[in-house]
Amino acid sequence: MARKQGQATAAKSGAPLGAKIKKARTAKKITLDRLANDTGFSTAYIKEIEAGKTIPPVGALLQLARALEVDSALLLKEEESRLSKRIKAYTQRTDNYAYETLTPGAENKHLKAFRVTIPAGQDHKGVGYQHEGEEFDYVLSGHVEVSVGDHVNRLGPGESLHFNSGIRHMLRNVGDEDALLIVVIYNP
């Protein structure tokens, strides 16, 4: 029953993403420290998300949803509603990439796919990413570096990487043009 209450709490429409996350956390009486330990994020980073100062990447949303025991699709739908504005203005924003879901209706699925656009020379903002499962990145255009732990992988158009996403990883555009990728995340 607690899980259904958390899902309903997170699903309230109209509330900003950070407010939904905070409401789900407080409704379940989960402290910031506990959420930080369950996700690996700092309490400062979680506070920024809850305050709406930071829009977390997909991997972070998946981790937060898992730790809060809410359906990740409820959090991802919030981001999708902002997507068209974000893609048009992503170079003007402090967020360093834009993403679009390629698997709508995958609420209860373990596999989710996204089209990710990273402006030239940009890193993802925030901490290194780490989420249970696997990740597959395929570069459509541009040149990126994907650091998995201490290992750095350089990928260009038509190249791909499949790795254990439980290992801390970072993605950055190292080219002179915007990079476009397909990112597939499997979350058990």
C-alpha positions in Angstrom: 0.0 0.0 0.0 2.9 2.4 0.8 4.2 2.0 -2.8 0.8 2.9 -4.3 0.6 6.0 -2.0 4.0 7.1 -3.2 3.1 6.6 -6.8 0.0 8.7 -6.4 1.9 11.3 -4.6 4.5 11.6 -7.3 1.8 11.5 -10.0 0.0 14.7 -9.0 -0.2 16.7 -12.2 0.8 20.3 -12.4 3.5 20.1 -9.7 7.1 20.7 -10.9 9.4 17.7 -11.0 11.4 18.7 -7.9 8.2 19.2 -5.9 7.0 15.7 -6.9 10.2 14.2 -5.7 10.2 16.0 -2.4 6.5 15.2 -1.8 7.1 11.5 -2.5 10.1 11.6 -0.2 8.4 13.3 2.7 5.2 11.3 2.3 7.3 8.1 2.8 9.2 9.8 5.7 12.5 9.3 3.9 15.2 11.6 5.1 17.6 13.4 2.8 20.4 11.4 4.3 18.7 8.1 3.6 17.9 9.1 0.0 21.5 10.2 -0.5 22.7 6.8 0.8 20.2 5.0 -1.4 21.2 6.9 -4.6 24.8 7.9 -4.0 23.9 11.6 -4.6 24.9 14.3 -2.1 22.1 15.8 0.0 23.0 19.2 -1.6 22.4 17.8 -5.1 19.0 16.3 -3.9 18.0 19.6 -2.4 18.8 21.4 -5.7 16.6 18.9 -7.5 13.8 19.3 -5.0 14.0 23.1 -5.2 13.8 23.0 -9.0 17.3 24.5 -9.3 18.6 21.4 -11.1 16.9 19.2 -13.7 18.4 15.7 -13.2 19.5 13.5 -16.1 17.5 10.4 -16.9 19.9 8.1 -15.0 19.4 10.2 -11.9 15.6 10.2 -12.3 15.7 6.4 -12.5 17.8 6.1 -9.3 15.5 8.5 -7.5 12.4 6.7 -8.6 13.8 3.4 -7.5 14.9 4.7 -4.1 11.5 6.4 -3.6 9.6 3.3 -4.9 7.7 5.3 -7.5 7.2 4.5 -11.2 10.0 6.2 -13.1 7.6 7.0 -15.9 5.7 9.4 -13.6 8.9 11.5 -13.2 10.0 11.1 -16.9 6.6 12.3 -18.2 7.3 15.6 -16.4 10.5 16.0 -18.4 8.9 15.0 -21.7 6.3 17.7 -21.3 9.2 20.3 -21.2 11.1 18.6 -24.0 10.1 20.5 -27.0 11.0 23.8 -25.3 14.2 22.3 -24.0 15.4 21.0 -27.4 14.7 24.4 -29.0 16.6 26.2 -26.3 19.1 23.7 -24.9 22.1 25.7 -25.9 20.7 28.7 -23.9 20.1 26.7 -20.8 22.3 25.8 -17.9 21.4 22.1 -18.4 24.0 20.8 -20.8 21.9 18.3 -22.8 18.4 17.6 -24.0 16.7 14.2 -24.1 13.6 12.8 -25.6 12.1 9.4 -24.8 11.9 7.0 -27.7 9.9 4.4 -25.7 6.6 6.2 -24.7 4.3 3.9 -22.7 7.2 2.0 -21.2 6.1 2.7 -17.6 6.3 -0.9 -16.4 9.3 -1.9 -18.6 12.9 -2.4 -17.7 14.2 -1.0 -20.9 14.0 2.7 -21.9 15.5 4.4 -24.9 16.3 8.1 -25.4 17.6 10.5 -28.0 20.2 12.7 -26.3 21.6 15.9 -27.8 24.8 17.4 -26.2 26.0 20.8 -27.5 29.6 21.0 -28.7 32.2 21.0 -25.9 29.7 20.3 -23.1 29.7 17.9 -20.2 26.7 16.8 -18.4 26.1 19.1 -15.4 26.4 17.6 -11.9 27.8 14.4 -10.5 29.0 11.3 -12.2 26.1 9.0 -13.1 25.6 5.6 -11.7 22.4 3.6 -11.9 21.7 -0.1 -11.5 21.6 -2.0 -14.8 23.2 -1.6 -18.2 23.5 1.2 -20.7 24.0 1.2 -24.4 25.2 4.4 -26.1 25.1 4.8 -30.0 26.5 7.9 -31.6 24.5 9.2 -34.5 26.6 12.4 -35.1 29.4 14.2 -33.3 32.2 13.0 -31.1 31.8 12.1 -27.4 33.8 10.7 -24.5 32.2 8.2 -22.2 34.2 7.6 -19.0 33.2 4.4 -17.3 35.1 4.4 -14.0 38.7 5.3 -14.8 38.4 4.1 -18.4 37.8 6.7 -21.2 36.0 5.7 -24.4 36.0 8.0 -27.4 33.2 7.4 -29.9 32.3 8.9 -33.2 29.4 8.5 -35.7 28.3 4.9 -36.0 30.2 3.7 -32.9 28.6 2.4 -29.7 29.4 1.3 -26.2 27.6 -1.2 -23.9 28.6 -1.1 -20.2 27.6 -1.8 -16.6 25.8 1.4 -15.6 26.3 0.5 -11.9 29.8 1.9 -12.5 30.1 5.7 -12.1 30.1 7.1 -15.7 30.3 10.5 -17.4 29.4 11.6 -20.9 30.8 14.7 -22.7 30.9 16.1 -26.2 34.5 16.6 -27.3 33.8 17.7 -30.8 33.2 21.0 -32.6 29.6 20.1 -33.4 26.6 19.0 -31.4 26.5 15.3 -30.7 23.3 13.2 -31.1 23.1 9.8 -29.4 20.7 7.0 -28.8 21.0 5.9 -25.2 19.3 2.7 -24.1 19.0 2.1 -20.3 18.1 -1.3 -18.8 17.1 -1.0 -15.2 16.3 -4.4 -13.6 
